[in-house]
Amino acid sequence: MSAWIDFSLSGYSWQANRDKDLVSVELGPYFVDSYLSGTNPAAASAFFFDQLAMAPPILVQMGSVGGPLDSTVAFVERARAEGVTVDLEVYTGMPRNFSKFRSAICDVAFRRLALWCGHF
């Protein structure tokens, strides 16, 4: 849920959604450094992986005002082009990580996740 596909923070939506998402482009490097502990962001980003065709089915649930939205959509399109089964659900008006907060839309996302997992 709310995948962070590109740790390089290079997508346009980081700028476009800077005042709407929970993690701004300014705070992004702090979270990247905390998560990766010095690992090269490009090396750790699924966005840059070469062998997507070997990936299992993927469900991506994203808020429409999330910073990483455009890089996530690009990743989904590339994975599909390489034959990976990918379901993308974009929740209108929601920030990245919206699923961490108790709300009706969060309940919908978790129900969708449970149904999706039941297919495999």
Secondary structure, 3 states (H helix, E strand, C coil): CCCCCCCCCCCHHHHHCCCCCCCCCCCHHHHHHHHHCCCCHHHHCHHHCCCHHHCCCEEEEEECCCCCHHHHHHHHHHHHHCCCCEEEEEECCCCCCHHHCCCHHHHHHHHHHHHHHCCC
